[in-house]
Amino acid sequence: MQRLAQWLLVTVLALTAFGCAHNPFNIPRDSYEQKVKVLGVAPIFVDTDSDIRHPEKEALLALVKEFNKKNEKELVTMIKDTGAYFSVRFIDAADPDQLFRTLLYRDERRDDAGVAYNKQFYKTDEIRNLITRNNVDAVLLVVVSGLTKRDRLFSSNLLKYLDADYNDLIMTAQVLDANGVTLWEYPNFRVGGPSTPVLAELQYPDFDEAGANLDERVDVKFKTIPGLARYLGQKDKDLLFRERKATAPYYRLFDDMVGILKPPFRLFGEDKQQAVTPSPAPPAAVQPVAQPVATPAVPPATTPTATTPPAGSAPTAAPADSTAIPEPTPIREVPLDTK
């Protein structure tokens, strides 16, 4: 039991040190917290011009937009619950597609540190107008886009796998200020080990068909629209067995994003201690130093010199000896025997 407690303590200290040592923002954390008090959250956009290869692309886009609308407000609630901001506001838009086209300058496929993702670049003036119009300090933009990347997928019994290029839907995000500066981004390369944030895999290797036909070649097929709808609509339960409002694929990515955006865990309540630290006391008034009062100097005592008494005068009696003389012990009478 004692060993288990020691391991738990070491784990907590390690996680705390890791969380405090890494800053997920592109500026110092203190500067971000001072700069962004009110965060605006735009609707979740879909980059329709990205690499989406599904044969029923229009039906897929309509499906994704529907689930974006169902889940986007839950992201706002999750960020509010962190307590990291004074206010978190959802920026409603009558036409999210039109707003995205207005804001977007360009996008590009990136492969940073072995992580493939799509990064969007936005028009500074349009970002400033959006922030000013909604009276926020910064805005969070979340985008769902298509990406094809090399991956390894396994069969249902985990005995076989196929390395191939698979088409996926991914989710990326950025927090921008009124000057168009990216203050935070997702995937985040400043903390942990990032990976491609996949919302849904659009393809799968058909091992069953290859096995049924005794064929070593395995075809990569696209999932059906009804199958993707069932996947995107899955629900999970929390630790208290309550059904979450966001569907499972969205919640998983939302939780990852919010975990990076929220304040770091402080061991032993460092934040509270800093909050209640009293201000330094004013310096004590300088008391005047009392000056010593001058006292007249006492002349040194002079040793009297022996003088010869004048003739005819009586000699001075010597002082009596002050030594005490003990009294004699009384003599006891001893009776005599008269016989």
DRENDRENLO-652542 format. One record per residue (C-alpha): residue number from 1; x, y, z. Coordinates in steps of 0.2 Angstrom, whole numbers. Each point is the difference from the previous one (the first is absolute). Example, Ala and Ser with C-alpha at 12.3 -4.5 7.8 and 13.67 -1.06 7.14 Angstrom:
BEGIN
REC     i       u       v       w
REC     1      62     -22      39
REC     2       6      17      -3
***
This chain:
BEGIN
REC     i       u       v       w
REC     1       0       0       0
REC     2      14      12       4
REC     3       9      -4     -16
REC     4     -16       4     -10
REC     5      -2      17       9
REC     6      18       4      -4
REC     7      -3      -5     -19
REC     8     -15      11       0
REC     9       9      15       8
REC    10      14      -2     -13
REC    11     -13       0     -14
REC    12      -8      15       6
REC    13      16      10       2
REC    14       6      -6     -18
REC    15     -17       6      -8
REC    16       1      16      10
REC    17      18       4      -6
REC    18      -4      -5     -18
REC    19     -16      11       0
REC    20       9      15       8
REC    21      15      -1     -11
REC    22      -8       1     -17
REC    23     -10      15      -7
REC    24     -12      -5     -14
REC    25      -2      18      -6
REC    26      11       9     -12
REC    27       3      15      12
REC    28       3      -1      19
REC    29     -14      -8      10
REC    30      -2      16      11
REC    31       0      11     -16
REC    32     -14     -11      -7
REC    33     -10       0      16
REC    34       1      19       1
REC    35      -4       2     -19
REC    36     -15     -11      -2
REC    37     -13       2      13
REC    38     -15      -2     -11
REC    39       1     -14     -13
REC    40     -11      -1     -15
REC    41      -4     -18      -8
REC    42      -5       0     -18
REC    43     -11     -14      -8
REC    44      10     -15      -5
REC    45       4       2     -18
REC    46       2     -13     -14
REC    47      14       3     -13
REC    48     -10      -7     -15
REC    49      15       3     -11
REC    50      12     -11      10
REC    51       5     -18      -4
REC    52     -17      -9       2
REC    53       0     -15     -12
REC    54     -16      -8       5
REC    55     -11      -5     -16
REC    56     -15       8       9
REC    57       9      16       5
REC    58     -16      11       0
REC    59      -9     -12      11
REC    60      15      -1      11
REC    61       2      19       2
REC    62     -18       2       4
REC    63       1     -14      14
REC    64      16       8       7
REC    65      -8      17       1
REC    66     -15      -7       9
REC    67      11      -8      13
REC    68      10      16       2
REC    69     -15      10       4
REC    70      -6     -13      13
REC    71      17       0       9
REC    72       7      18      -2
REC    73      -9       7      15
REC    74       6     -14      11
REC    75      18       6      -3
REC    76      -4      17       6
REC    77      -7      -7      16
REC    78      15     -11       3
REC    79      12      15      -2
REC    80     -11      10      12
REC    81       1     -14      13
REC    82      19       2       1
REC    83      -2      17       8
REC    84      15       6     -11
REC    85     -10      15      -7
REC    86     -10      14       6
REC    87     -13      -4     -13
REC    88      -2     -12     -15
REC    89     -12       5     -14
REC    90      -6     -10     -14
REC    91       0      10     -16
REC    92     -15      -4     -10
REC    93       0       1     -19
REC    94     -15      -2     -11
REC    95      11      -8     -14
REC    96      16      -8       8
REC    97       6      -5     -18
REC    98      -1      19      -5
REC    99       9       6      15
REC   100      14     -13      -2
REC   101       3       5     -18
REC   102       0      18       6
REC   103      14      -3      13
REC   104      11     -13      -9
REC   105      15       6     -10
REC   106       7     -17      -4
REC   107       4     -17       7
REC   108      14     -12      -2
REC   109       4     -18       5
REC   110      14      -1      13
REC   111      10     -14       6
REC   112       9       6      16
REC   113       9     -12      11
REC   114      -8     -14      -9
REC   115     -17       6       3
REC   116     -11       3     -16
REC   117     -13      13       1
REC   118      -8      15      -9
REC   119       4      18       6
REC   120     -11      15      -5
REC   121       6      18      -2
REC   122     -13      14       3
REC   123      -2      18      -6
REC   124       6      12      13
REC   125     -13      13      -3
REC   126     -15     -12       0
REC   127       6      -8      16
REC   128       1      17       8
REC   129     -17       5      -6
REC   130      -7     -17       7
REC   131       8       3      17
REC   132      -5      19       1
REC   133     -18      -4      -6
REC   134      -3     -13      13
REC   135      10      10      14
REC   136      12     -14       5
REC   137      19      -1       3
REC   138       4     -14     -12
REC   139     -10     -13     -10
REC   140       2     -19      -1
REC   141      -2      -7     -17
REC   142      -3     -19      -2
REC   143       0      -8     -18
REC   144      -4     -18      -6
REC   145       9      -5     -16
REC   146       6     -14     -10
REC   147      17      -8       0
REC   148       8     -15      -8
REC   149      15      -8      10
REC   150      10     -16       2
REC   151      -7     -11      14
REC   152      -1     -18       6
REC   153     -17      -7       3
REC   154      -3     -17       8
REC   155     -13     -13      -3
REC   156     -14      -3      13
REC   157      10     -15       7
REC   158      16      11       0
REC   159       9     -15      -9
REC   160       2      10     -16
REC   161       4      18      -5
REC   162       2      10     -16
REC   163      11      15      -2
REC   164      -8      12     -13
REC   165      -5      18      -3
REC   166     -17       3       8
REC   167     -12      15      -1
REC   168      -6       7      16
REC   169      -9      15       8
REC   170      10      10      12
REC   171      -3      14      12
REC   172      12      15       2
REC   173      -2      16      10
REC   174       9      17       3
REC   175      -3      14      12
REC   176       4      17      -8
REC   177       0      18       7
REC   178      -5      16      -9
REC   179      16       1      -9
REC   180      -2     -17      -8
REC   181      14      -7      11
REC   182      -2     -19       4
REC   183       1      -1      19
REC   184      -4     -18       1
REC   185      -3     -15     -12
REC   186      -5     -18      -1
REC   187       8     -12      -3
REC   188      12       8      13
REC   189      18      -4      -1
REC   190       5       9      16
REC   191      -7     -13      12
REC   192       0     -19       0
REC   193       2     -10     -16
REC   194     -13       6     -13
REC   195      -8     -11     -13
REC   196     -12       3     -14
REC   197     -17       5       7
REC   198     -11     -12      -9
REC   199     -18       3       1
REC   200      -5     -15     -11
REC   201       8     -13     -11
REC   202      -8       0     -17
REC   203       8     -16      -6
REC   204       4     -17       6
REC   205       9     -16      -7
REC   206     -12     -14      -4
REC   207       9     -15       7
REC   208     -16     -11       0
REC   209      -2       2     -19
REC   210      18      -4      -3
REC   211      -1     -15      11
REC   212     -17      -6      -8
REC   213       8       1     -17
REC   214      17      -8       6
REC   215       8      16      -7
REC   216      15       7       8
REC   217      -4      17      -7
REC   218     -11      10      12
REC   219     -11      14      -7
REC   220      -2      17       9
REC   221     -18       5       0
REC   222     -10      15       5
REC   223     -12      -1      14
REC   224     -18       3      -4
REC   225      -9      16       5
REC   226     -12      -9      12
REC   227      15      -8       8
REC   228       8      16       2
REC   229     -16       8       7
REC   230      -1     -14      13
REC   231      19       3       5
REC   232      -1      19       1
REC   233     -16      -2      11
REC   234       7     -12      13
REC   235      -3       5      18
REC   236      11      -3      15
REC   237      -3       1      19
REC   238      10      10      13
REC   239       7      -7      16
REC   240     -18       2       8
REC   241      -8     -10     -14
REC   242      -8      15      -7
REC   243      -1       1     -19
REC   244      11      14      -7
REC   245      -8      14     -10
REC   246      14      -1     -14
REC   247       1     -15     -10
REC   248      15     -11       3
REC   249      11       4     -15
REC   250      -2      19       3
REC   251       2      -1      19
REC   252      16     -10      -1
REC   253       8      15     -10
REC   254      -9      13      10
REC   255       7      -7      16
REC   256      17       0      -7
REC   257      -1      18      -6
REC   258      -7       6      17
REC   259      13     -10      10
REC   260      13      11      -9
REC   261      -9      16       1
REC   262      -4      -1      19
REC   263      12       6      14
REC   264      13     -12       6
REC   265      -3     -10      15
REC   266       9       8      15
REC   267       5     -11      14
REC   268      -3       5      18
REC   269     -11      15      -6
REC   270      13      11      -6
REC   271     -12      12      -8
REC   272     -10       2      16
REC   273      15       4       9
REC   274       5      13     -12
REC   275     -17       7       0
REC   276       0       3      19
REC   277      18       5       2
REC   278      -1      16      10
REC   279       7      16      -7
REC   280      17       5       8
REC   281      -2      11      16
REC   282       5      18      -2
REC   283      17       4       8
REC   284      -1       4      18
REC   285       2      18       5
REC   286      18       4       5
REC   287       1       4      19
REC   288      12      14       5
REC   289      15      -6       9
REC   290       1       7      18
REC   291      15      10       3
REC   292       9      -3      16
REC   293      -1      15      13
REC   294      17       7       4
REC   295       4      -2      18
REC   296      13      10       9
REC   297      16      -9       3
REC   298       4      -5      17
REC   299      17       4       6
REC   300      10     -14       5
REC   301       1      -4      19
REC   302      17       5       7
REC   303       9     -11      12
REC   304       1      10      17
REC   305      18       2       6
REC   306       5      -4      18
REC   307       2      15      10
REC   308       9       2      16
REC   309     -12       5      14
REC   310       5      16       9
REC   311       9      -1      16
REC   312     -11      -1      15
REC   313     -15      -8      -8
REC   314      -6     -17       5
REC   315       3     -14     -11
REC   316     -14      -6     -11
REC   317      -7     -17       6
REC   318       2     -14     -12
REC   319     -16      -7      -7
REC   320      -7     -15       9
REC   321       3     -17      -7
REC   322     -16      -6      -9
REC   323       5     -18       2
REC   324     -13      -9      10
REC   325       7     -10      15
REC   326     -10     -16       4
REC   327      -7      -1      17
REC   328       8     -13      12
REC   329     -10     -16       2
REC   330      -9      -1      17
REC   331       7     -13      12
REC   332     -12     -13       6
REC   333       0      -5      18
REC   334       4     -18       3
REC   335      -7      -8      16
REC   336      13      -7      12
REC   337      -3     -17       8
REC   338       1       4      19
REC   339       0     -18       6
***
